[in-house]
Amino acid sequence: MSVAVENFVKAIYKNGKSNNNDTKPGNIAKELGISNAAATDMAKKLAVKDLINYEKYQELKLTDKGTKMALNVVRKHRLWEALLFKLFDMSLHDIHREAELLEHQTSDLLANKISEYLGNPKFDPHGDPIPNANGEITTTDTSISLSNTKEGKQYIISRLMSDDKEFFDFCSQNGLKYGNTVLVSKQFSSNKMTQISINNNTILLNEDFTSIIYVNEQD
């Protein structure tokens, strides 16, 4: 399949998993940087190939065949991120950008070799789950956004759901990394801000950040 087709089904899959985006053609167009007309045209073509279900004015839904394709692309993307991070200690933004290119040039054989080399990881450096070779995500996501946490409790960062360079630069500079522990010291509900403590530093975050940083409560 072409890069455009793989990116299209991947965008539907990712938007379908997001709380902030639906999968109508207009949103997929925005995600991919194409026109609404181009997105609608692609949707109709992929419906003929039994990759998606298309109905006018409705959200796009992946078929079983389309979901399998999307998860295969997602697997390769996240495995490349894990490998680049391990070998070169590249920034989270840079590994995402490079993986966007490499995912389309990677055979299933190479993806399996990368997975074996890394010890068959279940998560990438952003905390996103890595599908296995059968296109299955075998982990259970119990994380919540930082904006929904409780004051006085400690949490472990489980996902950083963004591809924005400035966001990742900020996270890196302040120790907001997958696996690190944060203490939620104050929730300013009326202002939609959260005060946290990490590495002996106090940081005040607005909802733009706290809605895409996901955590699990520390045992």
C-alpha positions as YAML, in Angstrom:
chain: A
units: angstrom
residues:
- id: 1
  name: MET
  ca: [0.00, 0.00, 0.00]
- id: 2
  name: SER
  ca: [1.08, 3.58, -0.58]
- id: 3
  name: VAL
  ca: [2.38, 5.91, 2.10]
- id: 4
  name: ALA
  ca: [-0.76, 8.04, 1.71]
- id: 5
  name: VAL
  ca: [-3.05, 5.08, 2.37]
- id: 6
  name: GLU
  ca: [-1.04, 3.94, 5.40]
- id: 7
  name: ASN
  ca: [-1.03, 7.45, 6.86]
- id: 8
  name: PHE
  ca: [-4.77, 7.77, 6.28]
- id: 9
  name: VAL
  ca: [-5.75, 4.58, 8.11]
- id: 10
  name: LYS
  ca: [-3.24, 5.36, 10.87]
- id: 11
  name: ALA
  ca: [-4.77, 8.82, 11.34]
- id: 12
  name: ILE
  ca: [-8.25, 7.31, 11.66]
- id: 13
  name: TYR
  ca: [-6.97, 4.81, 14.21]
- id: 14
  name: LYS
  ca: [-5.15, 7.43, 16.29]
- id: 15
  name: ASN
  ca: [-7.98, 9.95, 16.20]
- id: 16
  name: GLY
  ca: [-10.40, 7.20, 17.18]
- id: 17
  name: LYS
  ca: [-8.32, 6.57, 20.30]
- id: 18
  name: SER
  ca: [-8.10, 10.26, 21.23]
- id: 19
  name: ASN
  ca: [-10.54, 12.01, 23.51]
- id: 20
  name: ASN
  ca: [-10.10, 15.30, 21.66]
- id: 21
  name: ASN
  ca: [-10.59, 14.33, 18.01]
- id: 22
  name: ASP
  ca: [-13.25, 12.51, 16.05]
- id: 23
  name: THR
  ca: [-12.69, 10.71, 12.75]
- id: 24
  name: LYS
  ca: [-14.81, 12.77, 10.37]
- id: 25
  name: PRO
  ca: [-12.99, 13.46, 7.08]
- id: 26
  name: GLY
  ca: [-12.43, 17.11, 8.03]
- id: 27
  name: ASN
  ca: [-10.49, 16.16, 11.14]
- id: 28
  name: ILE
  ca: [-8.48, 13.55, 9.28]
- id: 29
  name: ALA
  ca: [-7.71, 16.18, 6.63]
- id: 30
  name: LYS
  ca: [-6.46, 18.56, 9.33]
- id: 31
  name: GLU
  ca: [-4.33, 15.80, 10.87]
- id: 32
  name: LEU
  ca: [-2.69, 14.99, 7.54]
- id: 33
  name: GLY
  ca: [-2.47, 18.52, 6.16]
- id: 34
  name: ILE
  ca: [-4.67, 17.85, 3.14]
- id: 35
  name: SER
  ca: [-7.92, 19.38, 1.89]
- id: 36
  name: ASN
  ca: [-11.32, 18.18, 3.06]
- id: 37
  name: ALA
  ca: [-12.13, 17.19, -0.51]
- id: 38
  name: ALA
  ca: [-8.98, 15.08, -0.75]
- id: 39
  name: ALA
  ca: [-9.82, 13.35, 2.53]
- id: 40
  name: THR
  ca: [-13.35, 12.57, 1.39]
- id: 41
  name: ASP
  ca: [-12.06, 11.25, -1.94]
- id: 42
  name: MET
  ca: [-9.54, 9.02, -0.18]
- id: 43
  name: ALA
  ca: [-12.22, 7.76, 2.21]
- id: 44
  name: LYS
  ca: [-14.43, 6.71, -0.69]
- id: 45
  name: LYS
  ca: [-11.55, 4.90, -2.39]
- id: 46
  name: LEU
  ca: [-10.57, 3.05, 0.78]
- id: 47
  name: ALA
  ca: [-14.17, 2.05, 1.38]
- id: 48
  name: VAL
  ca: [-14.10, 0.27, -1.98]
- id: 49
  name: LYS
  ca: [-10.96, -1.58, -0.80]
- id: 50
  name: ASP
  ca: [-12.79, -2.63, 2.40]
- id: 51
  name: LEU
  ca: [-10.37, -0.68, 4.61]
- id: 52
  name: ILE
  ca: [-12.94, 1.73, 6.06]
- id: 53
  name: ASN
  ca: [-16.68, 2.21, 6.36]
- id: 54
  name: TYR
  ca: [-17.73, 5.50, 4.80]
- id: 55
  name: GLU
  ca: [-21.05, 7.30, 5.21]
- id: 56
  name: LYS
  ca: [-21.56, 10.93, 4.23]
- id: 57
  name: TYR
  ca: [-21.25, 13.36, 7.19]
- id: 58
  name: GLN
  ca: [-20.41, 10.51, 9.56]
- id: 59
  name: GLU
  ca: [-17.18, 9.55, 11.32]
- id: 60
  name: LEU
  ca: [-14.91, 7.19, 9.43]
- id: 61
  name: LYS
  ca: [-14.66, 3.69, 10.86]
- id: 62
  name: LEU
  ca: [-11.90, 1.20, 10.12]
- id: 63
  name: THR
  ca: [-12.90, -2.29, 9.04]
- id: 64
  name: ASP
  ca: [-11.07, -5.28, 10.53]
- id: 65
  name: LYS
  ca: [-8.78, -5.18, 7.50]
- id: 66
  name: GLY
  ca: [-8.15, -1.45, 7.96]
- id: 67
  name: THR
  ca: [-7.50, -1.83, 11.68]
- id: 68
  name: LYS
  ca: [-4.95, -4.56, 11.00]
- id: 69
  name: MET
  ca: [-3.15, -2.29, 8.53]
- id: 70
  name: ALA
  ca: [-3.19, 0.67, 10.93]
- id: 71
  name: LEU
  ca: [-1.84, -1.38, 13.82]
- id: 72
  name: ASN
  ca: [0.92, -2.77, 11.62]
- id: 73
  name: VAL
  ca: [2.05, 0.77, 10.74]
- id: 74
  name: VAL
  ca: [1.74, 1.89, 14.38]
- id: 75
  name: ARG
  ca: [3.85, -1.13, 15.48]
- id: 76
  name: LYS
  ca: [6.65, -0.24, 13.09]
- id: 77
  name: HIS
  ca: [6.54, 3.44, 14.06]
- id: 78
  name: ARG
  ca: [6.77, 2.76, 17.77]
- id: 79
  name: LEU
  ca: [9.46, 0.11, 17.40]
- id: 80
  name: TRP
  ca: [11.60, 2.58, 15.46]
- id: 81
  name: GLU
  ca: [11.05, 5.17, 18.18]
- id: 82
  name: ALA
  ca: [12.19, 2.70, 20.82]
- id: 83
  name: LEU
  ca: [15.28, 1.71, 18.81]
- id: 84
  name: LEU
  ca: [16.34, 5.28, 17.97]
- id: 85
  name: PHE
  ca: [15.87, 6.33, 21.58]
- id: 86
  name: LYS
  ca: [17.93, 3.39, 22.85]
- id: 87
  name: LEU
  ca: [20.79, 3.64, 20.35]
- id: 88
  name: PHE
  ca: [21.15, 7.39, 19.95]
- id: 89
  name: ASP
  ca: [19.33, 8.95, 22.92]
- id: 90
  name: MET
  ca: [17.52, 11.21, 20.47]
- id: 91
  name: SER
  ca: [14.82, 13.61, 21.66]
- id: 92
  name: LEU
  ca: [11.22, 12.43, 21.75]
- id: 93
  name: HIS
  ca: [10.33, 14.87, 18.99]
- id: 94
  name: ASP
  ca: [13.18, 13.72, 16.75]
- id: 95
  name: ILE
  ca: [12.47, 10.01, 17.14]
- id: 96
  name: HIS
  ca: [8.85, 10.65, 16.21]
- id: 97
  name: ARG
  ca: [9.82, 12.59, 13.11]
- id: 98
  name: GLU
  ca: [12.28, 9.94, 11.92]
- id: 99
  name: ALA
  ca: [9.88, 7.09, 12.68]
- id: 100
  name: GLU
  ca: [7.25, 8.80, 10.51]
- id: 101
  name: LEU
  ca: [9.59, 8.21, 7.56]
- id: 102
  name: LEU
  ca: [10.97, 4.79, 8.49]
- id: 103
  name: GLU
  ca: [7.64, 3.12, 9.29]
- id: 104
  name: HIS
  ca: [6.69, 2.97, 5.60]
- id: 105
  name: GLN
  ca: [9.98, 1.41, 4.49]
- id: 106
  name: THR
  ca: [10.04, -1.39, 7.06]
- id: 107
  name: SER
  ca: [9.19, -5.00, 6.28]
- id: 108
  name: ASP
  ca: [7.44, -7.22, 8.81]
- id: 109
  name: LEU
  ca: [10.66, -9.23, 9.03]
- id: 110
  name: LEU
  ca: [12.73, -6.18, 10.01]
- id: 111
  name: ALA
  ca: [10.08, -5.03, 12.48]
- id: 112
  name: ASN
  ca: [10.22, -8.42, 14.19]
- id: 113
  name: LYS
  ca: [14.03, -8.28, 14.30]
- id: 114
  name: ILE
  ca: [13.92, -4.82, 15.89]
- id: 115
  name: SER
  ca: [11.40, -6.05, 18.45]
- id: 116
  name: GLU
  ca: [13.56, -9.06, 19.32]
- id: 117
  name: TYR
  ca: [16.66, -6.88, 19.65]
- id: 118
  name: LEU
  ca: [14.83, -4.59, 22.08]
- id: 119
  name: GLY
  ca: [13.44, -7.48, 24.12]
- id: 120
  name: ASN
  ca: [9.92, -7.23, 22.66]
- id: 121
  name: PRO
  ca: [8.98, -3.99, 24.46]
- id: 122
  name: LYS
  ca: [5.33, -3.28, 25.22]
- id: 123
  name: PHE
  ca: [5.71, 0.52, 25.26]
- id: 124
  name: ASP
  ca: [7.63, 3.11, 23.26]
- id: 125
  name: PRO
  ca: [9.55, 6.02, 24.88]
- id: 126
  name: HIS
  ca: [6.39, 8.16, 24.88]
- id: 127
  name: GLY
  ca: [4.58, 5.47, 26.87]
- id: 128
  name: ASP
  ca: [2.39, 4.45, 23.93]
- id: 129
  name: PRO
  ca: [1.66, 0.72, 23.67]
- id: 130
  name: ILE
  ca: [3.42, -1.25, 20.93]
- id: 131
  name: PRO
  ca: [1.20, -3.79, 19.14]
- id: 132
  name: ASN
  ca: [2.66, -7.28, 18.86]
- id: 133
  name: ALA
  ca: [3.35, -9.10, 15.60]
- id: 134
  name: ASN
  ca: [-0.28, -10.23, 15.45]
- id: 135
  name: GLY
  ca: [-1.52, -6.63, 15.62]
- id: 136
  name: GLU
  ca: [-2.68, -6.96, 19.21]
- id: 137
  name: ILE
  ca: [-2.17, -4.54, 22.10]
- id: 138
  name: THR
  ca: [-1.80, -6.80, 25.11]
- id: 139
  name: THR
  ca: [-1.52, -4.11, 27.79]
- id: 140
  name: THR
  ca: [-4.38, -2.52, 29.70]
- id: 141
  name: ASP
  ca: [-4.40, 1.28, 29.88]
- id: 142
  name: THR
  ca: [-5.44, 2.45, 33.35]
- id: 143
  name: SER
  ca: [-3.83, 5.88, 33.09]
- id: 144
  name: ILE
  ca: [-5.58, 9.21, 33.62]
- id: 145
  name: SER
  ca: [-4.69, 12.70, 32.50]
- id: 146
  name: LEU
  ca: [-2.74, 14.86, 34.93]
- id: 147
  name: SER
  ca: [-5.70, 17.25, 34.99]
- id: 148
  name: ASN
  ca: [-7.83, 14.52, 36.61]
- id: 149
  name: THR
  ca: [-5.43, 13.64, 39.42]
- id: 150
  name: LYS
  ca: [-5.94, 14.26, 43.14]
- id: 151
  name: GLU
  ca: [-4.01, 16.64, 45.34]
- id: 152
  name: GLY
  ca: [-1.42, 15.15, 47.67]
- id: 153
  name: LYS
  ca: [-0.91, 11.95, 45.68]
- id: 154
  name: GLN
  ca: [2.11, 10.69, 43.76]
- id: 155
  name: TYR
  ca: [1.82, 9.48, 40.19]
- id: 156
  name: ILE
  ca: [4.08, 7.83, 37.63]
- id: 157
  name: ILE
  ca: [4.15, 9.35, 34.14]
- id: 158
  name: SER
  ca: [2.83, 6.76, 31.71]
- id: 159
  name: ARG
  ca: [2.24, 8.61, 28.43]
- id: 160
  name: LEU
  ca: [3.18, 11.88, 26.75]
- id: 161
  name: MET
  ca: [0.55, 12.25, 24.04]
- id: 162
  name: SER
  ca: [1.95, 14.83, 21.64]
- id: 163
  name: ASP
  ca: [4.31, 15.26, 18.72]
- id: 164
  name: ASP
  ca: [5.04, 18.94, 19.38]
- id: 165
  name: LYS
  ca: [8.72, 19.87, 19.68]
- id: 166
  name: GLU
  ca: [8.22, 22.66, 22.24]
- id: 167
  name: PHE
  ca: [6.16, 20.35, 24.44]
- id: 168
  name: PHE
  ca: [8.89, 17.70, 24.43]
- id: 169
  name: ASP
  ca: [11.63, 20.26, 24.99]
- id: 170
  name: PHE
  ca: [9.75, 21.55, 28.03]
- id: 171
  name: CYS
  ca: [9.20, 18.02, 29.35]
- id: 172
  name: SER
  ca: [12.86, 17.12, 28.88]
- id: 173
  name: GLN
  ca: [14.07, 20.27, 30.65]
- id: 174
  name: ASN
  ca: [11.79, 19.62, 33.62]
- id: 175
  name: GLY
  ca: [12.17, 15.87, 34.05]
- id: 176
  name: LEU
  ca: [8.70, 15.06, 32.75]
- id: 177
  name: LYS
  ca: [9.64, 11.72, 31.23]
- id: 178
  name: TYR
  ca: [7.96, 8.35, 30.90]
- id: 179
  name: GLY
  ca: [8.44, 6.43, 34.16]
- id: 180
  name: ASN
  ca: [9.28, 9.43, 36.35]
- id: 181
  name: THR
  ca: [7.31, 10.22, 39.53]
- id: 182
  name: VAL
  ca: [5.43, 13.46, 40.18]
- id: 183
  name: LEU
  ca: [3.63, 14.76, 43.25]
- id: 184
  name: VAL
  ca: [0.39, 16.63, 42.59]
- id: 185
  name: SER
  ca: [0.49, 19.41, 45.18]
- id: 186
  name: LYS
  ca: [-2.48, 21.54, 44.06]
- id: 187
  name: GLN
  ca: [-5.36, 21.49, 41.59]
- id: 188
  name: PHE
  ca: [-6.66, 24.92, 40.57]
- id: 189
  name: SER
  ca: [-9.95, 23.71, 39.14]
- id: 190
  name: SER
  ca: [-11.44, 27.10, 38.30]
- id: 191
  name: ASN
  ca: [-8.31, 28.10, 36.36]
- id: 192
  name: LYS
  ca: [-7.74, 24.59, 34.97]
- id: 193
  name: MET
  ca: [-4.15, 24.47, 36.23]
- id: 194
  name: THR
  ca: [-2.19, 21.84, 38.14]
- id: 195
  name: GLN
  ca: [0.79, 22.38, 40.41]
- id: 196
  name: ILE
  ca: [3.24, 19.50, 40.61]
- id: 197
  name: SER
  ca: [6.55, 18.76, 42.27]
- id: 198
  name: ILE
  ca: [9.26, 16.78, 40.48]
- id: 199
  name: ASN
  ca: [12.99, 16.51, 41.15]
- id: 200
  name: ASN
  ca: [12.65, 19.08, 43.97]
- id: 201
  name: ASN
  ca: [11.14, 21.59, 41.55]
- id: 202
  name: THR
  ca: [7.62, 23.03, 41.62]
- id: 203
  name: ILE
  ca: [5.91, 23.51, 38.25]
- id: 204
  name: LEU
  ca: [2.53, 25.03, 37.42]
- id: 205
  name: LEU
  ca: [0.97, 23.53, 34.29]
- id: 206
  name: ASN
  ca: [-2.07, 24.66, 32.34]
- id: 207
  name: GLU
  ca: [-4.66, 22.37, 30.79]
- id: 208
  name: ASP
  ca: [-2.88, 22.34, 27.43]
- id: 209
  name: PHE
  ca: [-0.17, 20.31, 29.14]
- id: 210
  name: THR
  ca: [-2.11, 18.40, 31.79]
- id: 211
  name: SER
  ca: [-4.59, 17.04, 29.24]
- id: 212
  name: ILE
  ca: [-1.83, 15.26, 27.25]
- id: 213
  name: ILE
  ca: [0.33, 14.05, 30.13]
- id: 214
  name: TYR
  ca: [-1.03, 10.74, 31.40]
- id: 215
  name: VAL
  ca: [-0.14, 9.10, 34.70]
- id: 216
  name: ASN
  ca: [-0.84, 6.11, 36.93]
- id: 217
  name: GLU
  ca: [-1.20, 6.43, 40.68]
- id: 218
  name: GLN
  ca: [1.88, 5.17, 42.50]
- id: 219
  name: ASP
  ca: [1.28, 2.09, 44.66]
...
